[in-house]
Amino acid sequence: MLKIKLDKGKDIDKLKLQISAALNKVLQESKDNNILRIIVYPSLENIIGGLMLFNVALNLNIKASISTRLNAPSKITDPTILIGYSNLNYKVSDIESVLVSLSHEINEIPIGNSTFVEINGSIGSGIYFALKGSDIINVKPEYAILSLASTYASKYVSKSGEFSSFDKDVIETLITSDDSLNMEIVTGLKIFRPTSLNFCESLSITLNPLYLTLTNEDSCQRFLKENGFEMLINSNIGKIDNETNKNITVSIYKYLKDNIIKNKIDIQEYVGGVGVSKARIVMQDPREVIYSIMLLIETMGFHSAVGLIADYENEYPQIPHYLRSSVKIAEDVILNNKFNRASQINFAKVYVTNEDNLPITAIQKQLKIMGYIDNDAILGYLDKNKLKIPILSLEDSLGYGSAARFIQTFKGEFDGESVWIKIV
């Protein structure tokens, strides 16, 4: 039994060995028992970290399962990795196999055959750090992108793109010491794949933030011509000089502010530093990875997100198609006001749409950016007398750990992807 606290600049080499040894032990036990269970509290940060470990297990020929639960299981009967749980009230008799638990805070001390790891940083960065410090597996460049996706989904990077805590060390190492990634921080408009796609292509797949009315290639190219940015029609912002980058950023922001978003908007929602890889790898943009996983969970189910990362070499190249389609759907919902305040629901600020299988969390984020709904408002889908709220939407609005409290208060049910509440 061991409890480890991973923090910035604190006995890093020793901690790396300890965490790596713990992961190696549970993975080896999984090989011997032919099963690994990865159980995740359903936040994007945790899910991405869990999916990274799921891919690792598959590449080690380990039979693995990954699932989301609001509470940790009461017993550990198989080799298990828990992610995101702070309350682990286990007795010695409850832990029948090897357990590794990763979280920001764990209130109890480990017992039996368990290791608890507290990470003062994103879950993904902690996992990546442990993998890099071991010979468990050949660490692929895409694991670094998944690590950064977990970071961007966490509280350890600001709106402007500044990293903090342990994640600051990780990004600095990726930029300065990993030639296979060719990682850099691109400052300007927050768009997906800013250095590998033409400017208008980037706008067409960027699900957060939405560049409303400019996501269509024709309207985007027309805007570029009318404003003197023809050079971007067949190029990207990674190939233009700093002055042009600054000018296009100002022009797009001004266009949105004057023509689309009438409320006061926070420039940091649209402009900042974003870490991207310029290497020829399947996944290059961590923010795109976040919204791809979110999109699949909310429109096709958790299993689709698992499939994406399990076989990303073959599956991820299809992502631009799904993103482009979802951007159009989200744009239609927002511009045509296909949402309204739910008058029959008085326990929270709930807005509903009558269309299911939408990228709800991305739409919810954009409505908040535009000032259409409050920051603690929730967007869901109303089906007769049942309210469906994607778990990621709920966590985004009410904060980490809110889903369990919400369900308990309003007697809802969680199906692994969404919370369902009966409306009387």
ABEGO torsion letter per residue (X at the ends): XBBBBBBBGBGAAAAAAAAAAAAAAAAAAAAAAGBBBBBBBBBAAAAAAAAAAAAAAAAAGBBBBBBBBABBBABBABBBBBBGBABBBBBAAABABBBBBBBABBABBBBEBBBBBBBBEBAAAAAAAAAAABAABBBBAAAAAAAAAAAAABAABBAAGBBBEAAAAAAAAAAAABAAAGBBBBBEBBBBGAAABBAAAAAAABAOBBBBGAABAAAAAAAAAAAGAAAAAABBAAABBAAAAAAAAAAAAAAAAAAABABBBBAAAABEBBBBBABBBABABAAAAAAAAAAAAAAAEAAAAAAAAABAAAAAAAAAAAAAAAAAAAAAAAAAGABBBBAABAABBBBBBABBGBBAAAAAAAAAAAGABBAABBBBBBBEABBBBBAAAAAAAAEBGAAAAAAAAAGBBBAGABBBBBBX
